[in-house]
Amino acid sequence: MTDRFKPESSESIWMIWNILEQLEEIHRLIWEMYEESLVELLTLPEDPT
């Protein structure tokens, strides 16, 4: 019964909150991948040209 009286705005706030949490997780995963490849790049010996 309480769901019936829940205002629309709070629903959209929860939607936005969930999206933000997902974005944060995606950002963390991308950053981990990026950091890993960056470390690999930095540890590669320089090409003598």
C-alpha distance matrix in Angstrom:
0.0 3.8 5.4 5.6 7.3 9.4 12.9 15.1 17.7 16.1 15.5 19.2 20.2 18.8 20.6 23.8 23.5 23.4 26.3 28.2 27.9 29.2 32.0 32.9 33.2 35.3 37.4 38.1 39.2 41.4 42.9 43.7 45.4 47.2 48.3 49.7 51.7 52.9 54.2 55.9 57.5 58.7 60.2 62.1 65.8 67.0 68.9 72.5 73.4
3.8 0.0 3.8 5.4 5.5 6.5 10.3 12.8 15.0 13.0 13.0 16.7 17.2 16.0 18.3 21.1 20.6 20.9 23.9 25.5 25.2 26.9 29.5 30.2 30.8 33.0 34.9 35.6 36.9 39.1 40.4 41.3 43.2 44.8 45.8 47.4 49.4 50.4 51.7 53.6 55.1 56.2 57.8 59.8 63.4 64.6 66.5 70.1 71.1
5.4 3.8 0.0 3.8 5.4 5.2 8.7 10.3 12.8 11.0 10.1 13.8 14.9 13.5 15.3 18.4 18.3 18.3 21.1 23.0 22.9 24.2 26.8 27.9 28.5 30.4 32.4 33.3 34.5 36.5 38.0 39.1 40.7 42.3 43.6 45.1 46.9 48.0 49.5 51.3 52.7 53.9 55.6 57.4 61.1 62.2 63.9 67.6 68.4
5.6 5.4 3.8 0.0 3.8 5.6 8.3 10.0 13.2 12.4 11.6 15.0 16.6 15.9 17.3 20.3 20.8 21.0 23.4 25.4 25.8 26.9 29.3 30.7 31.4 33.1 35.1 36.2 37.4 39.2 40.8 42.1 43.6 45.0 46.4 48.0 49.7 50.8 52.4 54.2 55.4 56.7 58.5 60.3 63.9 64.9 66.5 70.1 70.8
7.3 5.5 5.4 3.8 0.0 3.8 6.2 9.1 11.6 10.9 11.3 14.6 15.6 15.6 17.5 20.0 20.3 21.2 23.6 25.2 25.7 27.4 29.5 30.6 31.7 33.5 35.2 36.4 37.9 39.6 40.9 42.3 44.1 45.3 46.5 48.4 50.1 50.9 52.6 54.5 55.7 56.8 58.7 60.6 64.2 65.0 66.8 70.3 71.0
9.4 6.5 5.2 5.6 3.8 0.0 3.8 6.6 8.6 7.3 7.8 11.1 11.9 11.8 13.9 16.3 16.6 17.6 20.0 21.5 22.1 23.8 25.8 26.9 28.1 29.9 31.5 32.7 34.3 35.9 37.2 38.7 40.5 41.6 42.8 44.7 46.5 47.2 48.9 50.9 52.0 53.0 55.0 56.9 60.5 61.3 63.1 66.7 67.3
12.9 10.3 8.7 8.3 6.2 3.8 0.0 3.8 5.5 5.8 7.0 9.4 10.4 11.5 13.2 15.0 15.9 17.5 19.3 20.6 21.9 23.6 25.2 26.4 28.0 29.6 30.8 32.4 34.2 35.4 36.6 38.5 40.2 41.0 42.4 44.5 46.0 46.6 48.5 50.5 51.4 52.4 54.6 56.4 59.9 60.5 62.3 65.7 66.2
15.1 12.8 10.3 10.0 9.1 6.6 3.8 0.0 3.8 5.5 5.2 6.6 8.8 10.1 10.9 12.7 14.3 15.6 16.9 18.6 20.2 21.5 22.9 24.6 26.2 27.4 28.7 30.6 32.1 33.2 34.6 36.6 38.0 38.8 40.4 42.5 43.8 44.4 46.5 48.4 49.1 50.3 52.6 54.2 57.7 58.2 59.8 63.3 63.6
17.7 15.0 12.8 13.2 11.6 8.6 5.5 3.8 0.0 3.8 5.3 5.2 6.2 8.7 9.9 10.6 12.2 14.3 15.4 16.4 18.4 20.1 21.0 22.4 24.5 25.7 26.6 28.5 30.4 31.3 32.4 34.6 36.2 36.7 38.2 40.5 41.8 42.2 44.3 46.4 46.9 48.0 50.4 52.1 55.5 55.9 57.6 61.0 61.4
16.1 13.0 11.0 12.4 10.9 7.3 5.8 5.5 3.8 0.0 3.8 5.5 4.9 6.2 8.6 9.8 10.2 12.3 14.2 15.1 16.3 18.4 19.7 20.8 22.6 24.3 25.3 26.8 28.7 30.0 31.0 32.9 34.7 35.5 36.7 38.9 40.5 40.9 42.8 44.9 45.8 46.7 48.9 50.8 54.3 54.9 56.8 60.2 60.8
15.5 13.0 10.1 11.6 11.3 7.8 7.0 5.2 5.3 3.8 0.0 3.8 5.4 5.2 6.3 8.7 9.8 10.7 12.5 14.3 15.4 16.7 18.5 20.0 21.3 22.7 24.2 25.9 27.4 28.7 30.1 31.9 33.4 34.4 35.9 37.8 39.3 40.0 41.9 43.8 44.8 46.0 48.1 49.7 53.3 54.0 55.7 59.2 59.8
19.2 16.7 13.8 15.0 14.6 11.1 9.4 6.6 5.2 5.5 3.8 0.0 3.8 5.3 4.9 6.2 8.4 9.8 10.5 12.2 14.1 15.3 16.4 18.2 20.0 20.9 22.2 24.2 25.8 26.7 28.1 30.2 31.6 32.2 33.9 36.1 37.3 37.8 40.0 41.9 42.5 43.8 46.1 47.6 51.2 51.7 53.2 56.7 57.1
20.2 17.2 14.9 16.6 15.6 11.9 10.4 8.8 6.2 4.9 5.4 3.8 0.0 3.8 5.4 5.1 6.0 8.6 9.8 10.4 12.2 14.2 15.2 16.3 18.4 19.9 20.7 22.4 24.4 25.4 26.4 28.5 30.3 30.8 32.1 34.5 35.9 36.3 38.2 40.4 41.1 42.1 44.4 46.2 49.6 50.2 52.0 55.4 56.0
18.8 16.0 13.5 15.9 15.6 11.8 11.5 10.1 8.7 6.2 5.2 5.3 3.8 0.0 3.8 5.4 4.9 6.1 8.5 9.7 10.4 12.3 14.1 15.1 16.5 18.3 19.6 21.0 22.7 24.2 25.4 27.0 28.8 29.8 31.1 33.1 34.7 35.4 37.1 39.1 40.2 41.2 43.3 45.1 48.7 49.5 51.3 54.8 55.6
20.6 18.3 15.3 17.3 17.5 13.9 13.2 10.9 9.9 8.6 6.3 4.9 5.4 3.8 0.0 3.8 5.4 5.2 6.3 8.6 10.0 10.7 12.3 14.3 15.5 16.6 18.2 20.1 21.4 22.5 24.1 25.9 27.3 28.3 29.9 31.8 33.2 34.0 36.0 37.8 38.6 40.0 42.1 43.6 47.2 47.9 49.5 53.1 53.6
23.8 21.1 18.4 20.3 20.0 16.3 15.0 12.7 10.6 9.8 8.7 6.2 5.1 5.4 3.8 0.0 3.8 5.4 5.1 6.1 8.6 9.9 10.4 12.2 14.3 15.2 16.1 18.2 20.0 20.7 22.0 24.2 25.7 26.2 27.8 30.0 31.3 31.7 33.9 35.8 36.5 37.7 40.0 41.6 45.1 45.6 47.3 50.7 51.2
23.5 20.6 18.3 20.8 20.3 16.6 15.9 14.3 12.2 10.2 9.8 8.4 6.0 4.9 5.4 3.8 0.0 3.8 5.4 5.1 6.2 8.7 9.8 10.5 12.5 14.3 15.1 16.5 18.6 19.9 20.8 22.7 24.6 25.3 26.5 28.7 30.3 30.8 32.5 34.7 35.6 36.6 38.7 40.6 44.1 44.9 46.8 50.2 51.0
23.4 20.9 18.3 21.0 21.2 17.6 17.5 15.6 14.3 12.3 10.7 9.8 8.6 6.1 5.2 5.4 3.8 0.0 3.8 5.4 5.1 6.2 8.6 9.8 10.7 12.4 14.1 15.4 16.8 18.4 19.8 21.3 22.9 24.1 25.5 27.3 28.9 29.8 31.5 33.4 34.5 35.8 37.6 39.4 43.0 44.0 45.7 49.3 50.2
26.3 23.9 21.1 23.4 23.6 20.0 19.3 16.9 15.4 14.2 12.5 10.5 9.8 8.5 6.3 5.1 5.4 3.8 0.0 3.8 5.4 5.1 6.1 8.6 9.9 10.5 12.0 14.2 15.4 16.3 18.0 19.9 21.1 22.0 23.8 25.7 26.9 27.8 29.9 31.6 32.4 33.8 35.9 37.4 41.0 41.7 43.3 46.8 47.5
28.2 25.5 23.0 25.4 25.2 21.5 20.6 18.6 16.4 15.1 14.3 12.2 10.4 9.7 8.6 6.1 5.1 5.4 3.8 0.0 3.8 5.4 5.0 6.1 8.6 9.8 10.2 12.2 14.2 15.1 16.0 18.2 19.9 20.4 21.8 24.1 25.5 25.9 27.9 30.0 30.7 31.8 34.0 35.8 39.3 39.9 41.8 45.2 46.0
27.9 25.2 22.9 25.8 25.7 22.1 21.9 20.2 18.4 16.3 15.4 14.1 12.2 10.4 10.0 8.6 6.2 5.1 5.4 3.8 0.0 3.8 5.4 5.0 6.3 8.7 9.8 10.6 12.6 14.3 15.2 16.7 18.7 19.8 20.8 22.7 24.6 25.2 26.8 28.9 30.1 31.1 32.9 34.9 38.5 39.5 41.5 45.0 46.0
29.2 26.9 24.2 26.9 27.4 23.8 23.6 21.5 20.1 18.4 16.7 15.3 14.2 12.3 10.7 9.9 8.7 6.2 5.1 5.4 3.8 0.0 3.8 5.4 5.1 6.2 8.5 9.8 10.7 12.3 14.0 15.4 16.7 18.1 19.7 21.3 22.8 23.9 25.7 27.3 28.5 29.9 31.7 33.3 37.0 38.0 39.7 43.3 44.3
32.0 29.5 26.8 29.3 29.5 25.8 25.2 22.9 21.0 19.7 18.5 16.4 15.2 14.1 12.3 10.4 9.8 8.6 6.1 5.0 5.4 3.8 0.0 3.8 5.4 5.0 5.9 8.5 9.8 10.3 11.9 14.1 15.3 15.9 17.7 19.7 20.9 21.6 23.8 25.5 26.3 27.7 29.8 31.3 34.9 35.6 37.3 40.9 41.6
32.9 30.2 27.9 30.7 30.6 26.9 26.4 24.6 22.4 20.8 20.0 18.2 16.3 15.1 14.3 12.2 10.5 9.8 8.6 6.1 5.0 5.4 3.8 0.0 3.8 5.5 5.0 6.1 8.7 9.9 10.3 12.2 14.3 15.0 16.0 18.2 20.0 20.3 22.0 24.2 25.2 26.1 28.2 30.1 33.6 34.5 36.6 40.1 41.1
33.2 30.8 28.5 31.4 31.7 28.1 28.0 26.2 24.5 22.6 21.3 20.0 18.4 16.5 15.5 14.3 12.5 10.7 9.9 8.6 6.3 5.1 5.4 3.8 0.0 3.8 5.4 5.1 6.3 8.7 9.8 10.7 12.6 14.1 15.2 16.7 18.7 19.7 21.1 22.9 24.3 25.5 27.1 29.0 32.6 33.9 35.8 39.5 40.7
35.3 33.0 30.4 33.1 33.5 29.9 29.6 27.4 25.7 24.3 22.7 20.9 19.9 18.3 16.6 15.2 14.3 12.4 10.5 9.8 8.7 6.2 5.0 5.5 3.8 0.0 3.8 5.4 5.1 6.1 8.4 9.9 10.7 12.1 14.0 15.4 16.7 18.0 19.9 21.3 22.4 24.0 25.8 27.3 30.9 31.9 33.6 37.2 38.2
37.4 34.9 32.4 35.1 35.2 31.5 30.8 28.7 26.6 25.3 24.2 22.2 20.7 19.6 18.2 16.1 15.1 14.1 12.0 10.2 9.8 8.5 5.9 5.0 5.4 3.8 0.0 3.8 5.5 5.1 6.0 8.5 9.9 10.2 11.8 14.0 15.3 15.8 17.9 19.8 20.5 21.8 23.9 25.5 29.1 29.9 31.8 35.3 36.2
38.1 35.6 33.3 36.2 36.4 32.7 32.4 30.6 28.5 26.8 25.9 24.2 22.4 21.0 20.1 18.2 16.5 15.4 14.2 12.2 10.6 9.8 8.5 6.1 5.1 5.4 3.8 0.0 3.8 5.5 5.1 6.2 8.7 9.7 10.3 12.2 14.3 14.9 16.2 18.3 19.7 20.6 22.3 24.3 27.9 29.1 31.3 34.8 36.2
39.2 36.9 34.5 37.4 37.9 34.3 34.2 32.1 30.4 28.7 27.4 25.8 24.4 22.7 21.4 20.0 18.6 16.8 15.4 14.2 12.6 10.7 9.8 8.7 6.3 5.1 5.5 3.8 0.0 3.8 5.4 5.1 6.3 8.6 9.8 10.7 12.6 14.1 15.4 16.8 18.5 20.0 21.3 23.0 26.7 28.1 29.9 33.6 34.9
41.4 39.1 36.5 39.2 39.6 35.9 35.4 33.2 31.3 30.0 28.7 26.7 25.4 24.2 22.5 20.7 19.9 18.4 16.3 15.1 14.3 12.3 10.3 9.9 8.7 6.1 5.1 5.5 3.8 0.0 3.8 5.4 5.1 6.0 8.4 9.8 10.7 11.9 14.1 15.4 16.3 18.1 19.9 21.2 24.9 25.8 27.5 31.1 32.2
42.9 40.4 38.0 40.8 40.9 37.2 36.6 34.6 32.4 31.0 30.1 28.1 26.4 25.4 24.1 22.0 20.8 19.8 18.0 16.0 15.2 14.0 11.9 10.3 9.8 8.4 6.0 5.1 5.4 3.8 0.0 3.8 5.4 4.9 5.8 8.4 9.8 10.0 11.9 14.0 14.9 15.9 18.0 19.8 23.3 24.3 26.4 29.9 31.2
43.7 41.3 39.1 42.1 42.3 38.7 38.5 36.6 34.6 32.9 31.9 30.2 28.5 27.0 25.9 24.2 22.7 21.3 19.9 18.2 16.7 15.4 14.1 12.2 10.7 9.9 8.5 6.2 5.1 5.4 3.8 0.0 3.8 5.4 5.1 6.1 8.7 9.7 10.5 12.3 14.2 15.2 16.5 18.5 22.1 23.7 25.9 29.5 31.1
45.4 43.2 40.7 43.6 44.1 40.5 40.2 38.0 36.2 34.7 33.4 31.6 30.3 28.8 27.3 25.7 24.6 22.9 21.1 19.9 18.7 16.7 15.3 14.3 12.6 10.7 9.9 8.7 6.3 5.1 5.4 3.8 0.0 3.8 5.5 5.1 6.3 8.5 10.0 10.7 12.4 14.3 15.5 16.8 20.5 22.0 23.7 27.4 28.9
47.2 44.8 42.3 45.0 45.3 41.6 41.0 38.8 36.7 35.5 34.4 32.2 30.8 29.8 28.3 26.2 25.3 24.1 22.0 20.4 19.8 18.1 15.9 15.0 14.1 12.1 10.2 9.7 8.6 6.0 4.9 5.4 3.8 0.0 3.8 5.4 5.3 6.0 8.5 9.8 10.4 12.1 14.2 15.4 19.0 19.9 21.7 25.3 26.6
48.3 45.8 43.6 46.4 46.5 42.8 42.4 40.4 38.2 36.7 35.9 33.9 32.1 31.1 29.9 27.8 26.5 25.5 23.8 21.8 20.8 19.7 17.7 16.0 15.2 14.0 11.8 10.3 9.8 8.4 5.8 5.1 5.5 3.8 0.0 3.8 5.5 4.9 6.1 8.6 9.7 10.4 12.2 14.3 17.8 19.0 21.4 24.9 26.5
49.7 47.4 45.1 48.0 48.4 44.7 44.5 42.5 40.5 38.9 37.8 36.1 34.5 33.1 31.8 30.0 28.7 27.3 25.7 24.1 22.7 21.3 19.7 18.2 16.7 15.4 14.0 12.2 10.7 9.8 8.4 6.1 5.1 5.4 3.8 0.0 3.8 5.4 5.2 6.3 8.7 9.9 10.7 12.5 16.2 18.0 20.3 23.9 25.8
51.7 49.4 46.9 49.7 50.1 46.5 46.0 43.8 41.8 40.5 39.3 37.3 35.9 34.7 33.2 31.3 30.3 28.9 26.9 25.5 24.6 22.8 20.9 20.0 18.7 16.7 15.3 14.3 12.6 10.7 9.8 8.7 6.3 5.3 5.5 3.8 0.0 3.8 5.4 4.9 6.1 8.6 9.8 10.6 14.3 15.7 17.5 21.2 22.8
52.9 50.4 48.0 50.8 50.9 47.2 46.6 44.4 42.2 40.9 40.0 37.8 36.3 35.4 34.0 31.7 30.8 29.8 27.8 25.9 25.2 23.9 21.6 20.3 19.7 18.0 15.8 14.9 14.1 11.9 10.0 9.7 8.5 6.0 4.9 5.4 3.8 0.0 3.8 5.3 5.0 6.2 8.6 10.0 13.4 14.3 16.5 20.0 21.6
54.2 51.7 49.5 52.4 52.6 48.9 48.5 46.5 44.3 42.8 41.9 40.0 38.2 37.1 36.0 33.9 32.5 31.5 29.9 27.9 26.8 25.7 23.8 22.0 21.1 19.9 17.9 16.2 15.4 14.1 11.9 10.5 10.0 8.5 6.1 5.2 5.4 3.8 0.0 3.8 5.4 5.0 6.1 8.7 12.0 13.7 16.5 19.8 22.0
55.9 53.6 51.3 54.2 54.5 50.9 50.5 48.4 46.4 44.9 43.8 41.9 40.4 39.1 37.8 35.8 34.7 33.4 31.6 30.0 28.9 27.3 25.5 24.2 22.9 21.3 19.8 18.3 16.8 15.4 14.0 12.3 10.7 9.8 8.6 6.3 4.9 5.3 3.8 0.0 3.8 5.4 5.2 6.2 10.0 12.1 14.3 17.9 20.1
57.5 55.1 52.7 55.4 55.7 52.0 51.4 49.1 46.9 45.8 44.8 42.5 41.1 40.2 38.6 36.5 35.6 34.5 32.4 30.7 30.1 28.5 26.3 25.2 24.3 22.4 20.5 19.7 18.5 16.3 14.9 14.2 12.4 10.4 9.7 8.7 6.1 5.0 5.4 3.8 0.0 3.8 5.5 5.3 8.7 9.6 11.7 15.3 17.1
58.7 56.2 53.9 56.7 56.8 53.0 52.4 50.3 48.0 46.7 46.0 43.8 42.1 41.2 40.0 37.7 36.6 35.8 33.8 31.8 31.1 29.9 27.7 26.1 25.5 24.0 21.8 20.6 20.0 18.1 15.9 15.2 14.3 12.1 10.4 9.9 8.6 6.2 5.0 5.4 3.8 0.0 3.8 5.5 8.0 9.1 12.1 15.2 17.4
60.2 57.8 55.6 58.5 58.7 55.0 54.6 52.6 50.4 48.9 48.1 46.1 44.4 43.3 42.1 40.0 38.7 37.6 35.9 34.0 32.9 31.7 29.8 28.2 27.1 25.8 23.9 22.3 21.3 19.9 18.0 16.5 15.5 14.2 12.2 10.7 9.8 8.6 6.1 5.2 5.5 3.8 0.0 3.8 6.3 8.9 12.0 14.9 17.8
62.1 59.8 57.4 60.3 60.6 56.9 56.4 54.2 52.1 50.8 49.7 47.6 46.2 45.1 43.6 41.6 40.6 39.4 37.4 35.8 34.9 33.3 31.3 30.1 29.0 27.3 25.5 24.3 23.0 21.2 19.8 18.5 16.8 15.4 14.3 12.5 10.6 10.0 8.7 6.2 5.3 5.5 3.8 0.0 3.8 6.3 8.7 12.0 14.7
65.8 63.4 61.1 63.9 64.2 60.5 59.9 57.7 55.5 54.3 53.3 51.2 49.6 48.7 47.2 45.1 44.1 43.0 41.0 39.3 38.5 37.0 34.9 33.6 32.6 30.9 29.1 27.9 26.7 24.9 23.3 22.1 20.5 19.0 17.8 16.2 14.3 13.4 12.0 10.0 8.7 8.0 6.3 3.8 0.0 3.8 6.5 9.0 12.2
67.0 64.6 62.2 64.9 65.0 61.3 60.5 58.2 55.9 54.9 54.0 51.7 50.2 49.5 47.9 45.6 44.9 44.0 41.7 39.9 39.5 38.0 35.6 34.5 33.9 31.9 29.9 29.1 28.1 25.8 24.3 23.7 22.0 19.9 19.0 18.0 15.7 14.3 13.7 12.1 9.6 9.1 8.9 6.3 3.8 0.0 3.8 6.2 9.0
68.9 66.5 63.9 66.5 66.8 63.1 62.3 59.8 57.6 56.8 55.7 53.2 52.0 51.3 49.5 47.3 46.8 45.7 43.3 41.8 41.5 39.7 37.3 36.6 35.8 33.6 31.8 31.3 29.9 27.5 26.4 25.9 23.7 21.7 21.4 20.3 17.5 16.5 16.5 14.3 11.7 12.1 12.0 8.7 6.5 3.8 0.0 3.8 6.0
72.5 70.1 67.6 70.1 70.3 66.7 65.7 63.3 61.0 60.2 59.2 56.7 55.4 54.8 53.1 50.7 50.2 49.3 46.8 45.2 45.0 43.3 40.9 40.1 39.5 37.2 35.3 34.8 33.6 31.1 29.9 29.5 27.4 25.3 24.9 23.9 21.2 20.0 19.8 17.9 15.3 15.2 14.9 12.0 9.0 6.2 3.8 0.0 3.8
73.4 71.1 68.4 70.8 71.0 67.3 66.2 63.6 61.4 60.8 59.8 57.1 56.0 55.6 53.6 51.2 51.0 50.2 47.5 46.0 46.0 44.3 41.6 41.1 40.7 38.2 36.2 36.2 34.9 32.2 31.2 31.1 28.9 26.6 26.5 25.8 22.8 21.6 22.0 20.1 17.1 17.4 17.8 14.7 12.2 9.0 6.0 3.8 0.0
